[in-house]
């Protein structure tokens, strides 16, 4: 098994940091970003994962970045060791600690005491759009410049809508309605349309009440916040399975009122296959930054 030296992760962090700095070049002037740099301390030299030197308002600053791809969270003693290195280097450099797995509470306390900024780097998970049976989404796609490394991409802005049903009425064939058990006198039920099965005359399942309603609502207008109605006569033999009824009942007609309400928004970026995406999250304020890199 090939040993993980951490160099690949350090180079990845360098590329991500460089891209963020390029995007924010109006705020600071980067002088250099160096990987695996050896810096002289007051008592001894230190090997630094990443060294960032920049200028703001004519004054030069330096930041030391610790980039670790460990299989466990950073421990307090590991954070203390990094803090000791920062104290050893002249010029009072700022410290950044970036890892995959996160930090133990004690390590976060050490970082806060010494002004070290903490970040978690993760791959961006595949984005998916989940809709309920009786809902829909409206999308608007635009071409954007993701970054200098990945200049072309597509962003789709989705508005998510879900329906609210009211006055749902199911008309049952009279002869079938009489087949209820003698002890059952219930004429109304609390039901979820996606849990009510429909079957044909042979008893084979053909869907749910929700799928039938969705098909009828699909044919209608979809203006949000506008109340609409359904009135549909069943022409094909269709039977509905209702609570506390001893057998499926023949459905002859249904009606309902419905309105669509906006429940959320989702952004889905569509990237070229040679572009990888990462999320850099800062611990403490939960600020997240989405970064795209072109694969070599």
MARKOLKE-298218 format. One record per residue (C-alpha): residue in three letters; chain; x, y, z. Coordinates in nm, 3 decimals, always signed. Layout:
N
+-------+--------+---------+---------+---------+
! koldo ! torlum !    east !   north !      up !
+-------+--------+---------+---------+---------+
!   ALA !      A !       X !       Y !       Z !
...
+-------+--------+---------+---------+---------+
//
This chain:
296
+-------+--------+---------+---------+---------+
! koldo ! torlum !    east !   north !      up !
+-------+--------+---------+---------+---------+
!   UNK !      A !  +0.000 !  +0.000 !  +0.000 !
!   UNK !      A !  +0.141 !  +0.338 !  -0.103 !
!   UNK !      A !  +0.217 !  +0.565 !  +0.192 !
!   UNK !      A !  +0.036 !  +0.898 !  +0.205 !
!   UNK !      A !  +0.314 !  +1.156 !  +0.239 !
!   UNK !      A !  +0.072 !  +1.446 !  +0.243 !
!   UNK !      A !  +0.251 !  +1.623 !  -0.042 !
!   UNK !      A !  -0.043 !  +1.584 !  -0.282 !
!   UNK !      A !  -0.277 !  +1.744 !  -0.029 !
!   UNK !      A !  -0.030 !  +2.026 !  +0.034 !
!   UNK !      A !  -0.009 !  +2.097 !  -0.340 !
!   UNK !      A !  -0.389 !  +2.089 !  -0.364 !
!   UNK !      A !  -0.420 !  +2.341 !  -0.082 !
!   UNK !      A !  -0.158 !  +2.559 !  -0.253 !
!   UNK !      A !  -0.358 !  +2.558 !  -0.579 !
!   UNK !      A !  -0.680 !  +2.640 !  -0.394 !
!   UNK !      A !  -0.514 !  +2.917 !  -0.194 !
!   UNK !      A !  -0.358 !  +3.059 !  -0.511 !
!   UNK !      A !  -0.696 !  +3.067 !  -0.686 !
!   UNK !      A !  -0.863 !  +3.242 !  -0.394 !
!   UNK !      A !  -0.583 !  +3.498 !  -0.385 !
!   UNK !      A !  -0.615 !  +3.556 !  -0.760 !
!   UNK !      A !  -0.988 !  +3.619 !  -0.716 !
!   UNK !      A !  -0.921 !  +3.861 !  -0.428 !
!   UNK !      A !  -0.623 !  +4.036 !  -0.587 !
!   UNK !      A !  -0.788 !  +4.376 !  -0.546 !
!   UNK !      A !  -0.782 !  +4.333 !  -0.167 !
!   UNK !      A !  -0.419 !  +4.221 !  -0.124 !
!   UNK !      A !  -0.108 !  +4.203 !  -0.340 !
!   UNK !      A !  +0.042 !  +3.857 !  -0.320 !
!   UNK !      A !  +0.420 !  +3.854 !  -0.332 !
!   UNK !      A !  +0.468 !  +3.476 !  -0.321 !
!   UNK !      A !  +0.302 !  +3.145 !  -0.233 !
!   UNK !      A !  +0.562 !  +2.875 !  -0.172 !
!   UNK !      A !  +0.526 !  +2.505 !  -0.098 !
!   UNK !      A !  +0.750 !  +2.307 !  +0.139 !
!   UNK !      A !  +0.958 !  +2.607 !  +0.236 !
!   UNK !      A !  +1.235 !  +2.595 !  +0.496 !
!   UNK !      A !  +1.233 !  +2.902 !  +0.721 !
!   UNK !      A !  +1.487 !  +2.999 !  +0.984 !
!   UNK !      A !  +1.346 !  +3.033 !  +1.335 !
!   UNK !      A !  +1.498 !  +3.202 !  +1.637 !
!   UNK !      A !  +1.640 !  +2.874 !  +1.764 !
!   UNK !      A !  +1.616 !  +2.633 !  +1.468 !
!   UNK !      A !  +1.488 !  +2.608 !  +1.108 !
!   UNK !      A !  +1.138 !  +2.482 !  +1.029 !
!   UNK !      A !  +0.986 !  +2.305 !  +0.729 !
!   UNK !      A !  +0.667 !  +2.489 !  +0.636 !
!   UNK !      A !  +0.389 !  +2.328 !  +0.431 !
!   UNK !      A !  +0.285 !  +2.657 !  +0.267 !
!   UNK !      A !  +0.425 !  +3.007 !  +0.301 !
!   UNK !      A !  +0.224 !  +3.309 !  +0.183 !
!   UNK !      A !  +0.380 !  +3.653 !  +0.168 !
!   UNK !      A !  +0.159 !  +3.949 !  +0.075 !
!   UNK !      A !  +0.130 !  +4.327 !  +0.096 !
!   UNK !      A !  -0.154 !  +4.547 !  +0.219 !
!   UNK !      A !  -0.124 !  +4.924 !  +0.214 !
!   UNK !      A !  +0.248 !  +4.904 !  +0.150 !
!   UNK !      A !  +0.310 !  +4.679 !  +0.451 !
!   UNK !      A !  +0.431 !  +4.320 !  +0.404 !
!   UNK !      A !  +0.275 !  +4.033 !  +0.598 !
!   UNK !      A !  +0.336 !  +3.660 !  +0.611 !
!   UNK !      A !  +0.108 !  +3.364 !  +0.677 !
!   UNK !      A !  +0.215 !  +3.011 !  +0.761 !
!   UNK !      A !  -0.025 !  +2.737 !  +0.642 !
!   UNK !      A !  -0.031 !  +2.389 !  +0.794 !
!   UNK !      A !  -0.203 !  +2.145 !  +0.553 !
!   UNK !      A !  -0.266 !  +1.796 !  +0.694 !
!   UNK !      A !  -0.459 !  +1.509 !  +0.535 !
!   UNK !      A !  -0.482 !  +1.292 !  +0.843 !
!   UNK !      A !  -0.741 !  +1.021 !  +0.906 !
!   UNK !      A !  -0.838 !  +1.172 !  +1.239 !
!   UNK !      A !  -0.917 !  +1.515 !  +1.379 !
!   UNK !      A !  -0.630 !  +1.743 !  +1.478 !
!   UNK !      A !  -0.540 !  +1.701 !  +1.846 !
!   UNK !      A !  -0.460 !  +1.978 !  +2.099 !
!   UNK !      A !  -0.092 !  +1.884 !  +2.118 !
!   UNK !      A !  -0.063 !  +1.901 !  +1.738 !
!   UNK !      A !  -0.215 !  +2.248 !  +1.739 !
!   UNK !      A !  +0.019 !  +2.353 !  +2.021 !
!   UNK !      A !  +0.319 !  +2.232 !  +1.818 !
!   UNK !      A !  +0.207 !  +2.450 !  +1.526 !
!   UNK !      A !  +0.160 !  +2.746 !  +1.762 !
!   UNK !      A !  +0.517 !  +2.699 !  +1.891 !
!   UNK !      A !  +0.647 !  +2.714 !  +1.531 !
!   UNK !      A !  +0.463 !  +3.041 !  +1.470 !
!   UNK !      A !  +0.620 !  +3.190 !  +1.783 !
!   UNK !      A !  +0.964 !  +3.078 !  +1.665 !
!   UNK !      A !  +0.947 !  +3.258 !  +1.329 !
!   UNK !      A !  +1.039 !  +3.629 !  +1.331 !
!   UNK !      A !  +0.782 !  +3.880 !  +1.213 !
!   UNK !      A !  +0.478 !  +3.738 !  +1.398 !
!   UNK !      A !  +0.330 !  +3.542 !  +1.106 !
!   UNK !      A !  -0.039 !  +3.456 !  +1.097 !
!   UNK !      A !  -0.129 !  +3.086 !  +1.114 !
!   UNK !      A !  -0.378 !  +2.887 !  +0.904 !
!   UNK !      A !  -0.451 !  +2.520 !  +0.969 !
!   UNK !      A !  -0.631 !  +2.327 !  +0.692 !
!   UNK !      A !  -0.732 !  +1.963 !  +0.724 !
!   UNK !      A !  -0.981 !  +1.708 !  +0.590 !
!   UNK !      A !  -1.120 !  +1.561 !  +0.912 !
!   UNK !      A !  -1.161 !  +1.861 !  +1.138 !
!   UNK !      A !  -1.039 !  +1.947 !  +1.487 !
!   UNK !      A !  -1.089 !  +1.823 !  +1.841 !
!   UNK !      A !  -1.243 !  +2.072 !  +2.086 !
!   UNK !      A !  -0.911 !  +2.113 !  +2.266 !
!   UNK !      A !  -0.735 !  +2.192 !  +1.938 !
!   UNK !      A !  -0.996 !  +2.457 !  +1.857 !
!   UNK !      A !  -0.942 !  +2.613 !  +2.201 !
!   UNK !      A !  -0.563 !  +2.628 !  +2.145 !
!   UNK !      A !  -0.617 !  +2.784 !  +1.800 !
!   UNK !      A !  -0.853 !  +3.049 !  +1.940 !
!   UNK !      A !  -0.605 !  +3.137 !  +2.215 !
!   UNK !      A !  -0.326 !  +3.194 !  +1.961 !
!   UNK !      A !  -0.523 !  +3.351 !  +1.673 !
!   UNK !      A !  -0.491 !  +3.056 !  +1.435 !
!   UNK !      A !  -0.757 !  +3.033 !  +1.164 !
!   UNK !      A !  -0.901 !  +2.686 !  +1.108 !
!   UNK !      A !  -1.043 !  +2.542 !  +0.786 !
!   UNK !      A !  -1.185 !  +2.211 !  +0.666 !
!   UNK !      A !  -1.136 !  +2.120 !  +0.300 !
!   UNK !      A !  -1.378 !  +1.872 !  +0.143 !
!   UNK !      A !  -1.480 !  +1.757 !  -0.201 !
!   UNK !      A !  -1.806 !  +1.908 !  -0.318 !
!   UNK !      A !  -2.069 !  +1.629 !  -0.302 !
!   UNK !      A !  -2.280 !  +1.554 !  -0.608 !
!   UNK !      A !  -2.572 !  +1.795 !  -0.617 !
!   UNK !      A !  -2.918 !  +1.654 !  -0.658 !
!   UNK !      A !  -3.263 !  +1.801 !  -0.687 !
!   UNK !      A !  -3.531 !  +1.621 !  -0.487 !
!   UNK !      A !  -3.896 !  +1.688 !  -0.558 !
!   UNK !      A !  -4.212 !  +1.556 !  -0.401 !
!   UNK !      A !  -4.464 !  +1.381 !  -0.625 !
!   UNK !      A !  -4.702 !  +1.677 !  -0.611 !
!   UNK !      A !  -4.432 !  +1.941 !  -0.657 !
!   UNK !      A !  -4.228 !  +2.085 !  -0.940 !
!   UNK !      A !  -3.925 !  +2.305 !  -1.006 !
!   UNK !      A !  -3.867 !  +2.597 !  -1.240 !
!   UNK !      A !  -3.510 !  +2.637 !  -1.364 !
!   UNK !      A !  -3.316 !  +2.919 !  -1.522 !
!   UNK !      A !  -2.973 !  +2.836 !  -1.669 !
!   UNK !      A !  -2.699 !  +3.087 !  -1.741 !
!   UNK !      A !  -2.337 !  +3.070 !  -1.856 !
!   UNK !      A !  -2.089 !  +3.193 !  -1.598 !
!   UNK !      A !  -1.714 !  +3.227 !  -1.558 !
!   UNK !      A !  -1.636 !  +2.988 !  -1.275 !
!   UNK !      A !  -1.269 !  +3.083 !  -1.246 !
!   UNK !      A !  -0.963 !  +3.160 !  -1.452 !
!   UNK !      A !  -0.880 !  +2.790 !  -1.453 !
!   UNK !      A !  -1.232 !  +2.684 !  -1.546 !
!   UNK !      A !  -1.363 !  +2.975 !  -1.754 !
!   UNK !      A !  -1.685 !  +2.817 !  -1.880 !
!   UNK !      A !  -1.961 !  +2.665 !  -1.672 !
!   UNK !      A !  -2.336 !  +2.656 !  -1.633 !
!   UNK !      A !  -2.534 !  +2.749 !  -1.326 !
!   UNK !      A !  -2.901 !  +2.650 !  -1.302 !
!   UNK !      A !  -3.113 !  +2.838 !  -1.051 !
!   UNK !      A !  -3.406 !  +2.622 !  -0.938 !
!   UNK !      A !  -3.716 !  +2.748 !  -0.761 !
!   UNK !      A !  -3.886 !  +2.461 !  -0.573 !
!   UNK !      A !  -4.266 !  +2.451 !  -0.541 !
!   UNK !      A !  -4.485 !  +2.212 !  -0.344 !
!   UNK !      A !  -4.860 !  +2.181 !  -0.361 !
!   UNK !      A !  -5.121 !  +2.223 !  -0.090 !
!   UNK !      A !  -5.436 !  +2.013 !  -0.139 !
!   UNK !      A !  -5.778 !  +2.094 !  +0.004 !
!   UNK !      A !  -6.134 !  +1.961 !  -0.034 !
!   UNK !      A !  -6.020 !  +1.631 !  -0.181 !
!   UNK !      A !  -6.330 !  +1.425 !  -0.265 !
!   UNK !      A !  -6.334 !  +1.066 !  -0.392 !
!   UNK !      A !  -6.657 !  +0.937 !  -0.549 !
!   UNK !      A !  -6.702 !  +0.563 !  -0.505 !
!   UNK !      A !  -6.938 !  +0.348 !  -0.713 !
!   UNK !      A !  -7.248 !  +0.297 !  -0.495 !
!   UNK !      A !  -7.257 !  -0.083 !  -0.523 !
!   UNK !      A !  -6.891 !  -0.098 !  -0.425 !
!   UNK !      A !  -6.938 !  +0.137 !  -0.130 !
!   UNK !      A !  -7.192 !  -0.104 !  +0.017 !
!   UNK !      A !  -6.922 !  -0.372 !  +0.052 !
!   UNK !      A !  -6.779 !  -0.213 !  +0.365 !
!   UNK !      A !  -6.773 !  -0.426 !  +0.675 !
!   UNK !      A !  -7.090 !  -0.384 !  +0.888 !
!   UNK !      A !  -6.893 !  -0.242 !  +1.180 !
!   UNK !      A !  -6.733 !  +0.026 !  +0.963 !
!   UNK !      A !  -6.938 !  +0.342 !  +0.936 !
!   UNK !      A !  -6.648 !  +0.577 !  +0.868 !
!   UNK !      A !  -6.708 !  +0.811 !  +0.575 !
!   UNK !      A !  -6.393 !  +1.029 !  +0.600 !
!   UNK !      A !  -6.027 !  +0.942 !  +0.652 !
!   UNK !      A !  -5.696 !  +1.106 !  +0.723 !
!   UNK !      A !  -5.482 !  +0.991 !  +0.433 !
!   UNK !      A !  -5.162 !  +1.076 !  +0.248 !
!   UNK !      A !  -5.210 !  +1.057 !  -0.130 !
!   UNK !      A !  -4.870 !  +0.890 !  -0.176 !
!   UNK !      A !  -4.973 !  +0.611 !  +0.064 !
!   UNK !      A !  -5.310 !  +0.533 !  -0.101 !
!   UNK !      A !  -5.268 !  +0.258 !  -0.362 !
!   UNK !      A !  -5.465 !  +0.227 !  -0.685 !
!   UNK !      A !  -5.521 !  -0.102 !  -0.864 !
!   UNK !      A !  -5.698 !  -0.232 !  -1.173 !
!   UNK !      A !  -5.994 !  -0.472 !  -1.185 !
!   UNK !      A !  -5.761 !  -0.770 !  -1.147 !
!   UNK !      A !  -5.609 !  -0.626 !  -0.830 !
!   UNK !      A !  -5.275 !  -0.533 !  -0.990 !
!   UNK !      A !  -5.125 !  -0.215 !  -0.846 !
!   UNK !      A !  -5.114 !  +0.068 !  -1.103 !
!   UNK !      A !  -4.991 !  +0.355 !  -0.886 !
!   UNK !      A !  -5.100 !  +0.577 !  -0.603 !
!   UNK !      A !  -5.352 !  +0.852 !  -0.555 !
!   UNK !      A !  -5.057 !  +1.095 !  -0.556 !
!   UNK !      A !  -4.939 !  +0.989 !  -0.903 !
!   UNK !      A !  -5.295 !  +1.025 !  -1.037 !
!   UNK !      A !  -5.326 !  +1.372 !  -0.887 !
!   UNK !      A !  -4.980 !  +1.471 !  -1.012 !
!   UNK !      A !  -5.077 !  +1.377 !  -1.366 !
!   UNK !      A !  -5.394 !  +1.584 !  -1.348 !
!   UNK !      A !  -5.215 !  +1.881 !  -1.192 !
!   UNK !      A !  -4.943 !  +1.860 !  -1.457 !
!   UNK !      A !  -5.203 !  +1.930 !  -1.725 !
!   UNK !      A !  -5.316 !  +2.246 !  -1.550 !
!   UNK !      A !  -5.163 !  +2.589 !  -1.500 !
!   UNK !      A !  -4.867 !  +2.625 !  -1.262 !
!   UNK !      A !  -4.889 !  +2.984 !  -1.148 !
!   UNK !      A !  -4.766 !  +2.990 !  -0.786 !
!   UNK !      A !  -5.003 !  +3.108 !  -0.510 !
!   UNK !      A !  -5.309 !  +3.082 !  -0.736 !
!   UNK !      A !  -5.582 !  +2.844 !  -0.622 !
!   UNK !      A !  -5.694 !  +2.596 !  -0.886 !
!   UNK !      A !  -5.928 !  +2.298 !  -0.896 !
!   UNK !      A !  -5.938 !  +1.943 !  -1.036 !
!   UNK !      A !  -6.251 !  +1.761 !  -1.145 !
!   UNK !      A !  -6.187 !  +1.432 !  -1.318 !
!   UNK !      A !  -6.412 !  +1.143 !  -1.417 !
!   UNK !      A !  -6.242 !  +0.802 !  -1.413 !
!   UNK !      A !  -6.308 !  +0.615 !  -1.741 !
!   UNK !      A !  -6.083 !  +0.310 !  -1.697 !
!   UNK !      A !  -6.168 !  +0.061 !  -1.418 !
!   UNK !      A !  -5.970 !  +0.197 !  -1.123 !
!   UNK !      A !  -5.994 !  +0.084 !  -0.764 !
!   UNK !      A !  -5.871 !  +0.262 !  -0.452 !
!   UNK !      A !  -5.755 !  +0.097 !  -0.128 !
!   UNK !      A !  -5.894 !  +0.298 !  +0.165 !
!   UNK !      A !  -5.840 !  +0.258 !  +0.541 !
!   UNK !      A !  -6.074 !  +0.017 !  +0.726 !
!   UNK !      A !  -6.239 !  -0.104 !  +0.404 !
!   UNK !      A !  -6.238 !  -0.477 !  +0.345 !
!   UNK !      A !  -6.174 !  -0.456 !  -0.030 !
!   UNK !      A !  -6.064 !  -0.203 !  -0.296 !
!   UNK !      A !  -6.339 !  +0.040 !  -0.394 !
!   UNK !      A !  -6.415 !  +0.142 !  -0.752 !
!   UNK !      A !  -6.326 !  +0.506 !  -0.806 !
!   UNK !      A !  -6.555 !  +0.694 !  -1.045 !
!   UNK !      A !  -6.465 !  +1.058 !  -0.992 !
!   UNK !      A !  -6.234 !  +1.278 !  -0.789 !
!   UNK !      A !  -6.209 !  +1.650 !  -0.725 !
!   UNK !      A !  -5.978 !  +1.876 !  -0.524 !
!   UNK !      A !  -5.846 !  +2.227 !  -0.487 !
!   UNK !      A !  -5.473 !  +2.294 !  -0.493 !
!   UNK !      A !  -5.223 !  +2.578 !  -0.481 !
!   UNK !      A !  -4.846 !  +2.580 !  -0.534 !
!   UNK !      A !  -4.623 !  +2.741 !  -0.271 !
!   UNK !      A !  -4.255 !  +2.822 !  -0.317 !
!   UNK !      A !  -4.057 !  +2.630 !  -0.057 !
!   UNK !      A !  -3.694 !  +2.689 !  -0.150 !
!   UNK !      A !  -3.420 !  +2.755 !  -0.403 !
!   UNK !      A !  -3.129 !  +2.538 !  -0.521 !
!   UNK !      A !  -2.825 !  +2.624 !  -0.732 !
!   UNK !      A !  -2.676 !  +2.342 !  -0.942 !
!   UNK !      A !  -2.346 !  +2.411 !  -1.118 !
!   UNK !      A !  -2.271 !  +2.204 !  -1.427 !
!   UNK !      A !  -1.897 !  +2.182 !  -1.483 !
!   UNK !      A !  -1.672 !  +2.039 !  -1.752 !
!   UNK !      A !  -1.553 !  +1.684 !  -1.678 !
!   UNK !      A !  -1.196 !  +1.807 !  -1.630 !
!   UNK !      A !  -1.290 !  +2.040 !  -1.343 !
!   UNK !      A !  -1.294 !  +1.936 !  -0.975 !
!   UNK !      A !  -1.482 !  +2.132 !  -0.708 !
!   UNK !      A !  -1.398 !  +2.175 !  -0.341 !
!   UNK !      A !  -1.554 !  +2.341 !  -0.038 !
!   UNK !      A !  -1.330 !  +2.533 !  +0.203 !
!   UNK !      A !  -1.515 !  +2.597 !  +0.529 !
!   UNK !      A !  -1.386 !  +2.820 !  +0.804 !
!   UNK !      A !  -1.441 !  +2.698 !  +1.159 !
!   UNK !      A !  -1.606 !  +2.952 !  +1.386 !
!   UNK !      A !  -1.817 !  +3.150 !  +1.142 !
!   UNK !      A !  -1.912 !  +2.858 !  +0.908 !
!   UNK !      A !  -1.815 !  +3.066 !  +0.605 !
!   UNK !      A !  -1.789 !  +2.836 !  +0.304 !
!   UNK !      A !  -1.606 !  +2.901 !  -0.020 !
!   UNK !      A !  -1.661 !  +2.700 !  -0.338 !
!   UNK !      A !  -1.345 !  +2.656 !  -0.545 !
!   UNK !      A !  -1.309 !  +2.497 !  -0.890 !
!   UNK !      A !  -0.978 !  +2.362 !  -1.020 !
!   UNK !      A !  -0.888 !  +2.235 !  -1.364 !
!   UNK !      A !  -0.754 !  +1.879 !  -1.351 !
!   UNK !      A !  -0.413 !  +1.826 !  -1.503 !
+-------+--------+---------+---------+---------+
//
